[in-house]
Amino acid sequence: MKKLFFCLLLGMSVTGGFAESFTIHGQIKGVMPGDTLHFERFVLPRWETHPAFDVVVEKPNEFTYSGTQEHTEYFLITYKPVDGREVEGEQGGFTLLVDGGNIRVSGNTESLYYCDVTGGLYDNTLLQQARHMQEVLFVQRSELTRLQNEAAAAHDSVKAKDYSDRVHALSEAPLDSLNRALYERYPSSIHTVVHWLTVSDFTPLDTLQARYGKMNEEARAGYYGKLLKREMDKLAGLTPGNTAPDFCLTTLDGREISLQDCAGKYLLLYRWGACPASMQLDHEVIALYEHYQEHLMILGITPSMAAIHALDGLYPAGSTIFGLDWQAIVAGMLAHPWPDGEEKTGDNAKISVDYGLTGFPFSVFISPDGKILARGFFEGFYAAKNRMETEFGK
């Protein structure tokens, strides 16, 4: 599944065509001269990051940075203390959507990734309520995850499972309700436009079109509005019944497999990775392939095999996740019976872009004559399973 980020959002209008100035003022208790705030620029909707700039602290407890940009930018910010220690935070940093003007960030180094931000859109009561609730969830989840890892390191599988269950039991329903109210009340804010862009690959096209229809012309003409329209146009070509885009997958052993090579069999494009949802589904995908491999091809795409290898031995023997044996799941992922490829190899990343494979597990089910039959986090897999059972028996 896609990663969770703490959104700190600025501004309600999207500008473009000229450089706009901005200043970020930080009052962060505990930052010291020589500490660095590393800014990376998000490329949406796939959450790719590219280096933007660094802010080196010059005075204790504060920093200031001024710059210009051609359009509203979305940044991931990580804190790198001069003493080399790591600062923990579930989302790996905090995110800041920067429009023109002044941004004020305040907090302390112990909870830097959950700091307060004021200015512009932050005067919005709904936004502040949603930010606070998201912060509470992040803190709770991070603490439970820390305790789970400590229990696992101590080989206490009972406590590790208890903490894991408590993580999964945390409810995001109240936060979702606040966010829905925010998007409904402010359909043209940058916050709303960016939200629908980041979820576009797994949101029904008619929902996106309805939301886009409520945005004003300024939002549609802005940088993120244009990106959203481009994604909607792409997704229109990925609806069931359309011809699947051609591709060439470079596998882990260096082979190249194209869509044409799969003609005559059903095909499941399967994006998977090191996340609980992937681990929960993976054994089902393996079972489906082993039972129907005469009729079904599966091609896997993963961001990083190193991330999967890192799971091996992470928890002691006998540890479980979703009632399944941890080691058995990881072993299965490391020895898939179908060809896998890493996104960083060859043109594999282009496959994920062309098919809108965002997050994992995400799959696209394709007919023997190259038509898209289903697409989604679980929709592609279960459509494949139902088709196999219907046509070829259980």
C-alpha positions, 0 to 999 in steps of 0.5 A, spaced: 500 500 500 501 506 498 506 510 505 502 515 510 505 522 510 503 528 515 500 533 510 502 540 512 498 545 507 499 552 505 495 556 500 489 556 497 490 558 490 495 555 484 499 560 481 504 559 475 508 562 469 512 566 474 516 565 480 513 566 486 517 568 493 516 564 499 519 564 506 519 559 511 520 561 519 522 555 524 521 556 531 524 549 533 526 548 540 532 544 540 535 545 533 542 547 533 547 550 529 550 545 523 543 541 524 540 540 517 533 540 514 533 536 508 528 538 503 526 534 497 520 535 492 515 530 491 513 528 484 506 527 484 502 522 483 507 517 484 510 520 491 517 520 487 522 525 491 528 529 488 533 533 492 530 541 492 535 544 497 538 544 504 537 549 510 543 549 515 541 552 522 545 558 524 542 560 530 539 555 536 532 554 536 530 557 529 531 557 522 529 561 516 529 560 509 527 564 503 526 562 496 522 562 489 519 557 485 515 557 479 509 554 482 506 551 488 511 545 491 510 539 495 516 538 499 518 532 504 523 535 510 527 530 514 531 533 520 539 531 520 542 533 526 549 535 526 551 529 532 548 524 527 543 521 531 536 519 527 530 522 529 524 517 528 517 519 525 512 514 522 512 518 515 519 519 515 519 526 515 514 531 514 510 534 508 509 541 507 505 544 501 508 551 499 505 557 496 507 564 496 508 568 502 510 566 509 510 559 512 511 559 520 513 552 523 514 551 530 515 545 535 521 541 538 526 536 535 523 531 539 516 531 535 519 535 529 515 531 524 509 533 528 510 540 528 505 546 528 504 550 521 501 557 521 499 561 515 494 561 509 490 555 509 491 554 516 486 559 519 481 553 516 478 550 522 477 543 519 484 543 516 487 544 523 482 539 526 484 534 521 491 535 522 491 534 529 487 528 529 492 525 524 498 527 528 495 523 534 494 517 530 501 518 527 504 518 534 499 512 537 501 508 531 509 510 532 509 508 539 506 501 538 510 500 532 516 501 537 514 497 542 512 491 537 519 492 534 522 491 541 518 485 543 520 482 537 527 483 538 526 480 545 523 474 542 517 475 545 512 473 540 506 474 544 507 481 546 509 483 539 503 480 536 499 484 541 502 490 539 501 489 532 494 487 533 493 494 536 496 498 530 491 495 526 485 496 530 487 504 530 481 507 527 482 512 522 474 513 521 474 520 524 479 523 520 476 520 514 470 524 516 473 530 517 477 530 511 471 528 507 468 535 510 474 539 508 474 536 501 466 538 500 467 545 503 473 547 499 473 543 492 478 548 489 483 549 495 490 546 493 489 541 499 483 538 495 486 538 488 493 535 491 488 530 495 485 527 489 491 527 485 495 523 490 489 518 490 487 518 482 490 511 480 486 507 485 479 512 485 474 510 480 474 515 474 467 517 475 468 520 482 475 523 480 470 526 474 465 529 479 470 532 484 474 535 478 467 538 475 466 542 482 473 545 482 473 552 479 477 554 473 483 557 477 484 550 480 483 546 474 488 551 470 493 550 476 499 546 476 496 540 480 489 541 476 493 540 470 496 534 473 490 531 475 486 532 468 492 528 465 491 523 470 484 522 469 485 522 461 490 516 462 485 512 467 480 513 462 484 509 457 485 503 463 478 502 464 475 495 462 474 493 455 480 498 453 486 495 450 492 494 455 498 498 453 504 495 451 510 494 455 517 490 456 518 487 463 526 486 464 526 480 470 530 479 475 534 474 471 535 479 465 529 476 461 525 481 457 517 479 457 512 484 452 505 484 452 505 480 446 509 474 449 503 473 454 498 473 448 493 467 448 493 466 456 490 471 461 495 475 464 495 478 471 500 484 472 502 484 480 505 490 483 507 488 490 512 490 496 514 490 503 507 492 506 502 488 510 497 488 505 502 485 500 504 480 505 497 478 507 495 477 499 501 474 497 500 467 499 493 467 495 496 469 489 501 464 489 496 459 490 492 461 484 498 461 479 500 454 481 493 452 480 492 455 474 498 456 470 496 453 464 491 458 463 494 464 467 501 468 467 503 473 472 508 478 472 510 481 478 513 488 479 516 490 486 520 497 488 526 493 491 528 486 492 532 488 498 526 491 502 524 484 501 530 480 503 530 485 509 524 482 512 527 475 512 529 474 519 526 480 522 522 476 527 523 470 530 521 463 528 513 462 530 511 469 529 505 471 525 502 476 521 494 476 520 494 469 522 500 467 517 507 464 519 511 470 518 517 466 515 513 462 510 510 469 507 517 472 506 520 465 503 514 465 498 515 472 496 523 471 495 521 465 491 515 467 487 514 462 481 513 467 476 517 472 473 518 478 477 522 485 476 524 491 480 522 498 478 529 501 477 531 496 472 530 497 464 523 500 463 519 497 468 518 504 472 514 506 465 509 500 466 507 502 473 506 509 470 502 507 464 498 502 468 497 507 474 500 501 479 500 505 485 501 502 492 501 495 493 498 490 492 496 493 486 494 488 480 491 489 473 487 483 469 488 482 462 485 478 457 488 473 452 487 478 447 490 484 450 484 487 453 483 490 460 478 486 464 479 489 471 484 493 475 485 496 482 488 494 489 484 487 490 480 488 484 485 485 479 486 479 483 479 477 485 477 478 478 482 473 475 481 468 481 473 468 479 475 468 472 479 462 473 474 458 477 468 460 472 472 458 466 477 452 468 473 450 475 476 450 482 
